[in-house]
Amino acid sequence: MTLRSRAARFTVHGALGLCAEVVFTAAHDSLRPRRVTLRGRTSLWMFPVYGLAQPLFEPVHETM
C-alpha cells in the first residue's frame, strides 16, 4: 500500500464523514417543530476524526 493511496483514502473517508454528518443533522432538524429550513451542521475538526476512523470502516467494507 502506497502513501498516496493511504492519503487518498483518508481524504475520501473524511469527506464522506462530513457529508454524512451534514445530511444527518439536516434531517434531524427537519423533524423539530417550527423549523422550515434544512440546515446541516458540522465542524472541520471532524475531518481528521472521520479520516482516522478509516481502518475501522475498511474491514466492514470488505465483509460486505
TORZASE-312401 format. One record per residue: residue number from 1; x, y, z of N, C-alpha, C, O in turn. Coordinates in steps of 0.001 Angstrom, whole numbers. Layout:
BEGIN
+------+---------+---------+---------+---------+---------+---------+---------+---------+---------+---------+---------+---------+
: resi :     npx :     npy :     npz :    capx :    capy :    capz :     cpx :     cpy :     cpz :     opx :     opy :     opz :
+------+---------+---------+---------+---------+---------+---------+---------+---------+---------+---------+---------+---------+
:  NUM :       X :       Y :       Z :       X :       Y :       Z :       X :       Y :       Z :       X :       Y :       Z :
...
+------+---------+---------+---------+---------+---------+---------+---------+---------+---------+---------+---------+---------+
***
This chain:
BEGIN
+------+---------+---------+---------+---------+---------+---------+---------+---------+---------+---------+---------+---------+
: resi :     npx :     npy :     npz :    capx :    capy :    capz :     cpx :     cpy :     cpz :     opx :     opy :     opz :
+------+---------+---------+---------+---------+---------+---------+---------+---------+---------+---------+---------+---------+
:    1 :     858 :   -1171 :       0 :       0 :       0 :       0 :     908 :    1238 :       0 :    1814 :    1359 :     824 :
:    2 :     655 :    2113 :    -901 :    1493 :    3302 :   -1007 :     950 :    4430 :    -155 :    -213 :    4426 :     248 :
:    3 :    1808 :    5386 :     107 :    1393 :    6538 :     905 :     323 :    7329 :     173 :    -589 :    7872 :     797 :
:    4 :     432 :    7395 :   -1144 :    -550 :    8146 :   -1925 :   -1951 :    7547 :   -1786 :   -2928 :    8283 :   -1642 :
:    5 :   -2051 :    6240 :   -1829 :   -3373 :    5622 :   -1700 :   -3921 :    5775 :    -284 :   -5130 :    5914 :    -101 :
:    6 :   -3037 :    5752 :     725 :   -3499 :    5974 :    2093 :   -4039 :    7385 :    2268 :   -5080 :    7595 :    2891 :
:    7 :   -3313 :    8350 :    1706 :   -3759 :    9740 :    1816 :   -5067 :    9949 :    1068 :   -5938 :   10691 :    1521 :
:    8 :   -5201 :    9294 :     -75 :   -6444 :    9422 :    -840 :   -7614 :    8809 :     -81 :   -8699 :    9389 :     -38 :
:    9 :   -7401 :    7642 :     517 :   -8484 :    7016 :    1280 :   -8823 :    7813 :    2527 :   -9991 :    7914 :    2902 :
:   10 :   -7801 :    8387 :    3179 :   -8031 :    9255 :    4334 :   -8907 :   10434 :    3933 :   -9854 :   10777 :    4642 :
:   11 :   -8592 :   11058 :    2796 :   -9357 :   12207 :    2316 :  -10785 :   11816 :    1950 :  -11729 :   12536 :    2274 :
:   12 :  -10944 :   10696 :    1286 :  -12291 :   10255 :     888 :  -13135 :    9931 :    2115 :  -14295 :   10336 :    2189 :
:   13 :  -12576 :    9214 :    3070 :  -13341 :    8879 :    4270 :  -13669 :   10127 :    5083 :  -14763 :   10237 :    5635 :
:   14 :  -12733 :   11061 :    5159 :  -13001 :   12308 :    5868 :  -14105 :   13112 :    5214 :  -14988 :   13632 :    5897 :
:   15 :  -14062 :   13218 :    3886 :  -15084 :   13986 :    3168 :  -16452 :   13316 :    3253 :  -17464 :   13990 :    3446 :
:   16 :  -16485 :   12000 :    3112 :  -17770 :   11299 :    3216 :  -18345 :   11390 :    4628 :  -19562 :   11473 :    4796 :
:   17 :  -17495 :   11375 :    5626 :  -17968 :   11528 :    7000 :  -18588 :   12898 :    7223 :  -19636 :   13012 :    7858 :
:   18 :  -17942 :   13941 :    6700 :  -18509 :   15290 :    6827 :  -19847 :   15392 :    6105 :  -20798 :   15970 :    6632 :
:   19 :  -19922 :   14833 :    4904 :  -21182 :   14884 :    4152 :  -22294 :   14135 :    4881 :  -23428 :   14609 :    4943 :
:   20 :  -21974 :   12979 :    5425 :  -22988 :   12207 :    6154 :  -23455 :   12958 :    7392 :  -24637 :   12918 :    7734 :
:   21 :  -22537 :   13639 :    8063 :  -22923 :   14397 :    9255 :  -23838 :   15569 :    8896 :  -24798 :   15846 :    9616 :
:   22 :  -23553 :   16250 :    7800 :  -24401 :   17364 :    7368 :  -25797 :   16861 :    7022 :  -26791 :   17482 :    7398 :
:   23 :  -25878 :   15739 :    6308 :  -27191 :   15179 :    5946 :  -27946 :   14750 :    7200 :  -29145 :   15002 :    7315 :
:   24 :  -27264 :   14111 :    8129 :  -27918 :   13643 :    9347 :  -28436 :   14806 :   10181 :  -29569 :   14761 :   10660 :
:   25 :  -27623 :   15852 :   10365 :  -28078 :   16968 :   11189 :  -29206 :   17741 :   10512 :  -30093 :   18257 :   11192 :
:   26 :  -29184 :   17827 :    9184 :  -30285 :   18492 :    8480 :  -31577 :   17683 :    8618 :  -32647 :   18252 :    8831 :
:   27 :  -31478 :   16371 :    8499 :  -32669 :   15525 :    8654 :  -33190 :   15591 :   10091 :  -34400 :   15601 :   10314 :
:   28 :  -32296 :   15636 :   11041 :  -32704 :   15722 :   12443 :  -33406 :   17046 :   12719 :  -34417 :   17074 :   13421 :
:   29 :  -32888 :   18133 :   12181 :  -33518 :   19440 :   12391 :  -34863 :   19552 :   11686 :  -35725 :   20319 :   12115 :
:   30 :  -35051 :   18795 :   10606 :  -36333 :   18875 :    9892 :  -37457 :   18239 :   10708 :  -38629 :   18535 :   10472 :
:   31 :  -37124 :   17378 :   11657 :  -38145 :   16732 :   12482 :  -38622 :   17612 :   13629 :  -39660 :   17346 :   14235 :
:   32 :  -37865 :   18655 :   13922 :  -38261 :   19556 :   15003 :  -39383 :   20480 :   14539 :  -39412 :   20899 :   13382 :
:   33 :  -40305 :   20794 :   15449 :  -41359 :   21737 :   15069 :  -40799 :   23150 :   14914 :  -39802 :   23506 :   15543 :
:   34 :  -41429 :   23922 :   14098 :  -41089 :   25323 :   13814 :  -39759 :   25479 :   13077 :  -39177 :   26564 :   13088 :
:   35 :  -39282 :   24448 :   12456 :  -38069 :   24548 :   11640 :  -38477 :   24382 :   10179 :  -38990 :   23335 :    9784 :
:   36 :  -38249 :   25402 :    9397 :  -38630 :   25349 :    7991 :  -37436 :   25001 :    7119 :  -37596 :   24347 :    6089 :
:   37 :  -36254 :   25422 :    7508 :  -35080 :   25209 :    6668 :  -34353 :   23920 :    7033 :  -34400 :   23462 :    8174 :
:   38 :  -33689 :   23356 :    6053 :  -32832 :   22202 :    6282 :  -31412 :   22723 :    6441 :  -30709 :   22936 :    5453 :
:   39 :  -31000 :   22925 :    7658 :  -29673 :   23469 :    7913 :  -28818 :   22389 :    8570 :  -29012 :   22037 :    9734 :
:   40 :  -27877 :   21882 :    7800 :  -26960 :   20880 :    8330 :  -25754 :   21556 :    8953 :  -25343 :   22636 :    8528 :
:   41 :  -25194 :   20916 :    9957 :  -24037 :   21489 :   10647 :  -22934 :   20445 :   10763 :  -23190 :   19244 :   10851 :
:   42 :  -21715 :   20933 :   10762 :  -20556 :   20104 :   11038 :  -19403 :   21012 :   11418 :  -19536 :   22236 :   11391 :
:   43 :  -18305 :   20435 :   11763 :  -17106 :   21185 :   12098 :  -15946 :   20604 :   11291 :  -15876 :   19392 :   11088 :
:   44 :  -15057 :   21447 :   10841 :  -13895 :   20955 :   10107 :  -12971 :   20126 :   10987 :  -12144 :   19367 :   10481 :
:   45 :  -13110 :   20268 :   12300 :  -12312 :   19450 :   13208 :  -12705 :   17981 :   13134 :  -11947 :   17115 :   13571 :
:   46 :  -13876 :   17694 :   12587 :  -14307 :   16306 :   12478 :  -13676 :   15593 :   11282 :  -13707 :   14364 :   11216 :
:   47 :  -13105 :   16340 :   10340 :  -12482 :   15726 :    9164 :  -11394 :   14721 :    9546 :  -11417 :   13593 :    9056 :
:   48 :  -10435 :   15098 :   10412 :   -9430 :   14092 :   10778 :  -10002 :   12939 :   11591 :   -9472 :   11828 :   11545 :
:   49 :  -11061 :   13183 :   12325 :  -11679 :   12100 :   13102 :  -12240 :   11051 :   12153 :  -12008 :    9857 :   12344 :
:   50 :  -12975 :   11480 :   11133 :  -13520 :   10538 :   10161 :  -12419 :    9910 :    9323 :  -12505 :    8734 :    8969 :
:   51 :  -11395 :   10671 :    9005 :  -10281 :   10115 :    8241 :   -9525 :    9063 :    9027 :   -9127 :    8041 :    8468 :
:   52 :   -9318 :    9299 :   10324 :   -8602 :    8331 :   11147 :   -9451 :    7108 :   11480 :   -8913 :    6091 :   11918 :
:   53 :  -10747 :    7185 :   11284 :  -11620 :    6031 :   11506 :  -11613 :    5086 :   10309 :  -12271 :    4046 :   10334 :
:   54 :  -10887 :    5435 :    9280 :  -10824 :    4631 :    8066 :  -10415 :    3181 :    8329 :  -11025 :    2288 :    7743 :
:   55 :   -9413 :    2888 :    9180 :   -9083 :    1469 :    9431 :  -10233 :     682 :   10044 :  -10262 :    -544 :    9934 :
:   56 :  -11172 :    1353 :   10683 :  -12331 :     650 :   11236 :  -13383 :     368 :   10170 :  -14094 :    -634 :   10242 :
:   57 :  -13481 :    1256 :    9179 :  -14505 :    1100 :    8146 :  -14113 :     106 :    7069 :  -14984 :    -563 :    6515 :
:   58 :  -12843 :     -11 :    6758 :  -12426 :    -885 :    5658 :  -12701 :   -2368 :    5903 :  -13131 :   -3041 :    4966 :
:   59 :  -12482 :   -2924 :    7098 :  -12844 :   -4332 :    7290 :  -14356 :   -4574 :    7131 :  -14769 :   -5625 :    6640 :
:   60 :  -15155 :   -3622 :    7536 :  -16607 :   -3746 :    7358 :  -16935 :   -3734 :    5871 :  -17778 :   -4502 :    5410 :
:   61 :  -16273 :   -2870 :    5132 :  -16490 :   -2787 :    3683 :  -16094 :   -4093 :    2997 :  -16791 :   -4566 :    2099 :
:   62 :  -14982 :   -4667 :    3424 :  -14516 :   -5911 :    2808 :  -15468 :   -7071 :    3091 :  -15647 :   -7939 :    2237 :
:   63 :  -16078 :   -7099 :    4267 :  -17005 :   -8198 :    4568 :  -18342 :   -8032 :    3869 :  -19064 :   -9007 :    3657 :
:   64 :  -18670 :   -6813 :    3514 :  -19928 :   -6593 :    2796 :  -19749 :   -7014 :    1355 :  -20685 :   -6915 :     562 :
+------+---------+---------+---------+---------+---------+---------+---------+---------+---------+---------+---------+---------+
***
